[in-house]
Amino acid sequence: MSSEPNPKPIGQLRSIFSITLFVILTIGVAYLSWNFIAALIAKFA
């Protein structure tokens, strides 16, 4: 079953999904840290 020479489209889909998940996680962490920094600045300002 795994002896087919042509690459499966599932692998490409999985790589695209992992890249999208990584981008979403990076944007989410940056957004949360930016809100945290903005809250600290608003508290000390």
C-alpha distance matrix in Angstrom:
0.0 3.8 5.6 6.9 10.6 11.9 12.3 11.4 14.8 14.3 15.0 18.0 19.1 18.9 21.0 23.5 23.8 24.5 27.0 28.7 28.9 30.4 32.9 33.9 34.4 36.5 38.6 39.1 40.3 42.5 44.0 44.7 46.3 48.3 49.6 50.5 52.4 54.1 55.2 56.6 58.5 59.9 61.0 62.7 64.1
3.8 0.0 3.8 5.6 8.5 10.0 9.9 9.7 13.4 12.8 12.6 15.8 17.4 16.9 18.4 21.2 21.8 22.1 24.5 26.5 26.8 27.9 30.5 31.8 32.2 34.0 36.3 37.0 37.9 40.1 41.8 42.5 43.9 45.9 47.4 48.2 49.9 51.8 53.0 54.2 56.0 57.6 58.7 60.3 61.7
5.6 3.8 0.0 3.8 6.3 9.1 10.3 11.2 15.0 15.3 14.9 17.6 19.7 19.5 20.7 23.4 24.5 24.7 26.7 29.0 29.5 30.5 32.9 34.5 35.0 36.5 38.8 39.8 40.7 42.6 44.4 45.4 46.6 48.5 50.2 51.0 52.6 54.5 55.8 57.0 58.7 60.3 61.5 63.0 64.3
6.9 5.6 3.8 0.0 3.8 5.7 7.6 8.7 12.3 13.5 13.4 15.5 17.7 18.2 19.3 21.6 23.0 23.7 25.4 27.4 28.4 29.5 31.6 33.2 34.1 35.6 37.6 38.8 39.9 41.7 43.3 44.6 45.9 47.6 49.3 50.4 51.8 53.5 55.0 56.3 57.8 59.4 60.8 62.3 63.4
10.6 8.5 6.3 3.8 0.0 3.8 6.5 9.1 12.5 14.2 13.4 14.9 17.7 18.4 18.7 21.0 22.9 23.5 24.7 27.0 28.3 29.0 30.9 32.8 33.8 34.9 37.0 38.5 39.5 41.0 42.8 44.3 45.3 46.9 48.8 50.0 51.1 52.9 54.6 55.8 57.1 58.9 60.4 61.7 62.7
11.9 10.0 9.1 5.7 3.8 0.0 3.8 6.5 9.2 11.7 11.2 12.0 14.8 16.1 16.4 18.2 20.3 21.3 22.2 24.3 25.9 26.8 28.4 30.3 31.6 32.7 34.5 36.1 37.4 38.7 40.4 42.0 43.2 44.5 46.5 47.8 49.0 50.5 52.3 53.7 54.9 56.5 58.2 59.6 60.4
12.3 9.9 10.3 7.6 6.5 3.8 0.0 3.8 6.5 8.5 7.5 8.4 11.3 12.4 12.6 14.6 16.6 17.5 18.5 20.6 22.1 23.1 24.7 26.6 27.8 29.0 30.8 32.3 33.6 35.0 36.7 38.2 39.5 40.8 42.7 44.0 45.3 46.8 48.6 49.9 51.2 52.8 54.4 55.9 56.7
11.4 9.7 11.2 8.7 9.1 6.5 3.8 0.0 3.8 5.3 5.8 7.3 9.1 10.3 11.6 13.3 14.7 16.1 17.6 19.2 20.5 22.0 23.7 25.1 26.4 28.0 29.6 30.8 32.4 34.0 35.4 36.8 38.3 39.8 41.4 42.7 44.2 45.7 47.2 48.8 50.2 51.6 53.2 54.8 55.7
14.8 13.4 15.0 12.3 12.5 9.2 6.5 3.8 0.0 3.8 5.4 5.2 6.2 8.6 10.0 10.6 12.2 14.2 15.4 16.5 18.2 19.9 21.2 22.4 24.2 25.8 27.1 28.3 30.2 31.6 32.8 34.4 36.1 37.3 38.8 40.4 41.9 43.1 44.8 46.5 47.7 49.0 50.8 52.5 53.2
14.3 12.8 15.3 13.5 14.2 11.7 8.5 5.3 3.8 0.0 3.8 5.5 5.0 6.0 8.6 9.8 10.2 12.1 14.1 15.1 16.0 18.1 19.8 20.7 22.1 24.1 25.5 26.4 28.1 30.0 31.0 32.3 34.2 35.6 36.9 38.4 40.1 41.4 42.8 44.5 46.0 47.2 48.7 50.6 51.5
15.0 12.6 14.9 13.4 13.4 11.2 7.5 5.8 5.4 3.8 0.0 3.8 5.4 5.0 6.2 8.6 9.7 10.4 12.3 14.1 15.1 16.4 18.4 19.8 20.8 22.4 24.3 25.4 26.8 28.5 30.0 31.3 32.7 34.3 35.9 37.2 38.7 40.2 41.8 43.2 44.7 46.1 47.6 49.2 50.2
18.0 15.8 17.6 15.5 14.9 12.0 8.4 7.3 5.2 5.5 3.8 0.0 3.8 5.4 5.1 6.2 8.5 9.9 10.6 12.3 14.1 15.3 16.6 18.3 19.9 21.1 22.7 24.2 25.8 27.1 28.5 30.2 31.6 32.8 34.6 36.1 37.4 38.7 40.5 42.1 43.2 44.7 46.4 48.0 48.7
19.1 17.4 19.7 17.7 17.7 14.8 11.3 9.1 6.2 5.0 5.4 3.8 0.0 3.8 5.5 5.1 6.0 8.6 9.9 10.4 12.1 14.1 15.3 16.3 18.1 19.9 21.1 22.2 24.2 25.7 26.7 28.3 30.1 31.3 32.7 34.3 35.9 37.0 38.6 40.4 41.7 42.9 44.6 46.4 47.2
18.9 16.9 19.5 18.2 18.4 16.1 12.4 10.3 8.6 6.0 5.0 5.4 3.8 0.0 3.8 5.5 5.0 6.1 8.6 9.8 10.3 12.1 14.2 15.1 16.2 18.2 19.9 20.7 22.2 24.1 25.4 26.6 28.3 29.9 31.3 32.6 34.2 35.7 37.1 38.7 40.2 41.5 43.0 44.7 45.7
21.0 18.4 20.7 19.3 18.7 16.4 12.6 11.6 10.0 8.6 6.2 5.1 5.5 3.8 0.0 3.8 5.4 5.1 6.2 8.5 9.7 10.5 12.3 14.2 15.2 16.4 18.4 19.8 21.0 22.5 24.1 25.6 26.9 28.3 30.1 31.4 32.7 34.3 36.0 37.4 38.7 40.3 41.8 43.3 44.2
23.5 21.2 23.4 21.6 21.0 18.2 14.6 13.3 10.6 9.8 8.6 6.2 5.1 5.5 3.8 0.0 3.8 5.5 5.1 6.1 8.5 9.9 10.6 12.3 14.2 15.3 16.6 18.2 20.0 21.1 22.4 24.3 25.8 26.8 28.5 30.2 31.5 32.6 34.5 36.1 37.2 38.6 40.4 42.0 42.7
23.8 21.8 24.5 23.0 22.9 20.3 16.6 14.7 12.2 10.2 9.7 8.5 6.0 5.0 5.4 3.8 0.0 3.8 5.5 5.1 6.0 8.5 9.9 10.5 12.1 14.1 15.3 16.2 18.2 19.9 20.8 22.3 24.2 25.5 26.8 28.3 30.0 31.2 32.7 34.5 35.8 37.0 38.7 40.5 41.3
24.5 22.1 24.7 23.7 23.5 21.3 17.5 16.1 14.2 12.1 10.4 9.9 8.6 6.1 5.1 5.5 3.8 0.0 3.8 5.4 5.0 6.1 8.6 9.8 10.4 12.2 14.2 15.1 16.3 18.2 19.7 20.9 22.3 24.0 25.6 26.7 28.3 29.9 31.3 32.8 34.3 35.8 37.2 38.8 39.9
27.0 24.5 26.7 25.4 24.7 22.2 18.5 17.6 15.4 14.1 12.3 10.6 9.9 8.6 6.2 5.1 5.5 3.8 0.0 3.8 5.4 5.1 6.2 8.6 9.9 10.5 12.3 14.1 15.4 16.5 18.2 20.0 21.1 22.3 24.3 25.7 26.8 28.3 30.1 31.5 32.7 34.3 36.0 37.4 38.2
28.7 26.5 29.0 27.4 27.0 24.3 20.6 19.2 16.5 15.1 14.1 12.3 10.4 9.8 8.5 6.1 5.1 5.4 3.8 0.0 3.8 5.4 5.1 6.2 8.6 9.9 10.6 12.2 14.2 15.4 16.3 18.3 20.0 20.9 22.4 24.2 25.6 26.7 28.4 30.2 31.3 32.6 34.4 36.1 36.7
28.9 26.8 29.5 28.4 28.3 25.9 22.1 20.5 18.2 16.0 15.1 14.1 12.1 10.3 9.7 8.5 6.0 5.0 5.4 3.8 0.0 3.8 5.5 5.1 6.1 8.6 9.9 10.4 12.2 14.1 15.1 16.3 18.2 19.7 21.0 22.4 24.1 25.4 26.8 28.5 30.0 31.2 32.7 34.6 35.5
30.4 27.9 30.5 29.5 29.0 26.8 23.1 22.0 19.9 18.1 16.4 15.3 14.1 12.1 10.5 9.9 8.5 6.1 5.1 5.4 3.8 0.0 3.8 5.5 5.1 6.1 8.6 9.8 10.6 12.2 14.1 15.3 16.4 18.1 19.9 21.0 22.3 24.0 25.6 26.9 28.3 29.9 31.4 32.9 33.9
32.9 30.5 32.9 31.6 30.9 28.4 24.7 23.7 21.2 19.8 18.4 16.6 15.3 14.2 12.3 10.6 9.9 8.6 6.2 5.1 5.5 3.8 0.0 3.8 5.5 5.1 6.1 8.5 10.0 10.5 12.1 14.2 15.4 16.2 18.2 19.9 20.9 22.2 24.1 25.7 26.6 28.2 30.0 31.5 32.1
33.9 31.8 34.5 33.2 32.8 30.3 26.6 25.1 22.4 20.7 19.8 18.3 16.3 15.1 14.2 12.3 10.5 9.8 8.6 6.2 5.1 5.5 3.8 0.0 3.8 5.5 5.2 6.0 8.6 9.9 10.4 12.2 14.2 15.1 16.4 18.2 19.8 20.8 22.3 24.3 25.5 26.6 28.3 30.2 30.9
34.4 32.2 35.0 34.1 33.8 31.6 27.8 26.4 24.2 22.1 20.8 19.9 18.1 16.2 15.2 14.2 12.1 10.4 9.9 8.6 6.1 5.1 5.5 3.8 0.0 3.8 5.5 5.0 6.1 8.5 9.7 10.5 12.1 14.0 15.3 16.4 18.1 19.7 21.0 22.5 24.1 25.5 26.8 28.6 29.7
36.5 34.0 36.5 35.6 34.9 32.7 29.0 28.0 25.8 24.1 22.4 21.1 19.9 18.2 16.4 15.3 14.1 12.2 10.5 9.9 8.6 6.1 5.1 5.5 3.8 0.0 3.8 5.4 5.2 6.1 8.5 10.0 10.6 12.0 14.2 15.3 16.3 18.0 19.9 21.0 22.3 24.0 25.6 26.9 27.9
38.6 36.3 38.8 37.6 37.0 34.5 30.8 29.6 27.1 25.5 24.3 22.7 21.1 19.9 18.4 16.6 15.3 14.2 12.3 10.6 9.9 8.6 6.1 5.2 5.5 3.8 0.0 3.8 5.6 5.1 6.0 8.6 9.9 10.3 12.1 14.1 15.1 16.1 18.1 19.8 20.7 22.1 24.0 25.6 26.1
39.1 37.0 39.8 38.8 38.5 36.1 32.3 30.8 28.3 26.4 25.4 24.2 22.2 20.7 19.8 18.2 16.2 15.1 14.1 12.2 10.4 9.8 8.5 6.0 5.0 5.4 3.8 0.0 3.8 5.5 5.0 6.1 8.6 9.8 10.6 12.3 14.2 15.2 16.4 18.4 19.9 20.9 22.4 24.4 25.3
40.3 37.9 40.7 39.9 39.5 37.4 33.6 32.4 30.2 28.1 26.8 25.8 24.2 22.2 21.0 20.0 18.2 16.3 15.4 14.2 12.2 10.6 10.0 8.6 6.1 5.2 5.6 3.8 0.0 3.8 5.4 5.1 6.1 8.4 9.9 10.5 12.1 14.0 15.2 16.5 18.2 19.7 20.9 22.5 23.8
42.5 40.1 42.6 41.7 41.0 38.7 35.0 34.0 31.6 30.0 28.5 27.1 25.7 24.1 22.5 21.1 19.9 18.2 16.5 15.4 14.1 12.2 10.5 9.9 8.5 6.1 5.1 5.5 3.8 0.0 3.8 5.5 5.2 6.0 8.6 9.8 10.4 12.0 14.0 15.2 16.2 18.0 19.7 21.0 21.8
44.0 41.8 44.4 43.3 42.8 40.4 36.7 35.4 32.8 31.0 30.0 28.5 26.7 25.4 24.1 22.4 20.8 19.7 18.2 16.3 15.1 14.1 12.1 10.4 9.7 8.5 6.0 5.0 5.4 3.8 0.0 3.8 5.5 5.1 6.2 8.6 9.9 10.4 12.2 14.3 15.2 16.2 18.2 20.0 20.6
44.7 42.5 45.4 44.6 44.3 42.0 38.2 36.8 34.4 32.3 31.3 30.2 28.3 26.6 25.6 24.3 22.3 20.9 20.0 18.3 16.3 15.3 14.2 12.2 10.5 10.0 8.6 6.1 5.1 5.5 3.8 0.0 3.8 5.4 5.1 6.2 8.7 9.8 10.5 12.4 14.2 15.2 16.4 18.5 19.6
46.3 43.9 46.6 45.9 45.3 43.2 39.5 38.3 36.1 34.2 32.7 31.6 30.1 28.3 26.9 25.8 24.2 22.3 21.1 20.0 18.2 16.4 15.4 14.2 12.1 10.6 9.9 8.6 6.1 5.2 5.5 3.8 0.0 3.8 5.4 4.9 6.1 8.5 9.7 10.5 12.2 14.0 15.1 16.5 17.9
48.3 45.9 48.5 47.6 46.9 44.5 40.8 39.8 37.3 35.6 34.3 32.8 31.3 29.9 28.3 26.8 25.5 24.0 22.3 20.9 19.7 18.1 16.2 15.1 14.0 12.0 10.3 9.8 8.4 6.0 5.1 5.4 3.8 0.0 3.8 5.4 5.1 6.0 8.5 9.8 10.4 12.1 14.0 15.4 15.9
49.6 47.4 50.2 49.3 48.8 46.5 42.7 41.4 38.8 36.9 35.9 34.6 32.7 31.3 30.1 28.5 26.8 25.6 24.3 22.4 21.0 19.9 18.2 16.4 15.3 14.2 12.1 10.6 9.9 8.6 6.2 5.1 5.4 3.8 0.0 3.8 5.5 5.0 6.1 8.6 9.8 10.3 12.1 14.3 14.9
50.5 48.2 51.0 50.4 50.0 47.8 44.0 42.7 40.4 38.4 37.2 36.1 34.3 32.6 31.4 30.2 28.3 26.7 25.7 24.2 22.4 21.0 19.9 18.2 16.4 15.3 14.1 12.3 10.5 9.8 8.6 6.2 4.9 5.4 3.8 0.0 3.8 5.5 5.1 6.3 8.7 9.8 10.5 12.4 14.0
52.4 49.9 52.6 51.8 51.1 49.0 45.3 44.2 41.9 40.1 38.7 37.4 35.9 34.2 32.7 31.5 30.0 28.3 26.8 25.6 24.1 22.3 20.9 19.8 18.1 16.3 15.1 14.2 12.1 10.4 9.9 8.7 6.1 5.1 5.5 3.8 0.0 3.8 5.4 5.1 6.2 8.6 9.8 10.6 11.8
54.1 51.8 54.5 53.5 52.9 50.5 46.8 45.7 43.1 41.4 40.2 38.7 37.0 35.7 34.3 32.6 31.2 29.9 28.3 26.7 25.4 24.0 22.2 20.8 19.7 18.0 16.1 15.2 14.0 12.0 10.4 9.8 8.5 6.0 5.0 5.5 3.8 0.0 3.8 5.4 5.1 6.1 8.5 10.0 10.2
55.2 53.0 55.8 55.0 54.6 52.3 48.6 47.2 44.8 42.8 41.8 40.5 38.6 37.1 36.0 34.5 32.7 31.3 30.1 28.4 26.8 25.6 24.1 22.3 21.0 19.9 18.1 16.4 15.2 14.0 12.2 10.5 9.7 8.5 6.1 5.1 5.4 3.8 0.0 3.8 5.4 5.0 6.1 8.7 9.8
56.6 54.2 57.0 56.3 55.8 53.7 49.9 48.8 46.5 44.5 43.2 42.1 40.4 38.7 37.4 36.1 34.5 32.8 31.5 30.2 28.5 26.9 25.7 24.3 22.5 21.0 19.8 18.4 16.5 15.2 14.3 12.4 10.5 9.8 8.6 6.3 5.1 5.4 3.8 0.0 3.8 5.4 5.0 6.2 8.3
58.5 56.0 58.7 57.8 57.1 54.9 51.2 50.2 47.7 46.0 44.7 43.2 41.7 40.2 38.7 37.2 35.8 34.3 32.7 31.3 30.0 28.3 26.6 25.5 24.1 22.3 20.7 19.9 18.2 16.2 15.2 14.2 12.2 10.4 9.8 8.7 6.2 5.1 5.4 3.8 0.0 3.8 5.4 5.3 5.7
59.9 57.6 60.3 59.4 58.9 56.5 52.8 51.6 49.0 47.2 46.1 44.7 42.9 41.5 40.3 38.6 37.0 35.8 34.3 32.6 31.2 29.9 28.2 26.6 25.5 24.0 22.1 20.9 19.7 18.0 16.2 15.2 14.0 12.1 10.3 9.8 8.6 6.1 5.0 5.4 3.8 0.0 3.8 5.6 5.2
61.0 58.7 61.5 60.8 60.4 58.2 54.4 53.2 50.8 48.7 47.6 46.4 44.6 43.0 41.8 40.4 38.7 37.2 36.0 34.4 32.7 31.4 30.0 28.3 26.8 25.6 24.0 22.4 20.9 19.7 18.2 16.4 15.1 14.0 12.1 10.5 9.8 8.5 6.1 5.0 5.4 3.8 0.0 3.8 5.7
62.7 60.3 63.0 62.3 61.7 59.6 55.9 54.8 52.5 50.6 49.2 48.0 46.4 44.7 43.3 42.0 40.5 38.8 37.4 36.1 34.6 32.9 31.5 30.2 28.6 26.9 25.6 24.4 22.5 21.0 20.0 18.5 16.5 15.4 14.3 12.4 10.6 10.0 8.7 6.2 5.3 5.6 3.8 0.0 3.8
64.1 61.7 64.3 63.4 62.7 60.4 56.7 55.7 53.2 51.5 50.2 48.7 47.2 45.7 44.2 42.7 41.3 39.9 38.2 36.7 35.5 33.9 32.1 30.9 29.7 27.9 26.1 25.3 23.8 21.8 20.6 19.6 17.9 15.9 14.9 14.0 11.8 10.2 9.8 8.3 5.7 5.2 5.7 3.8 0.0
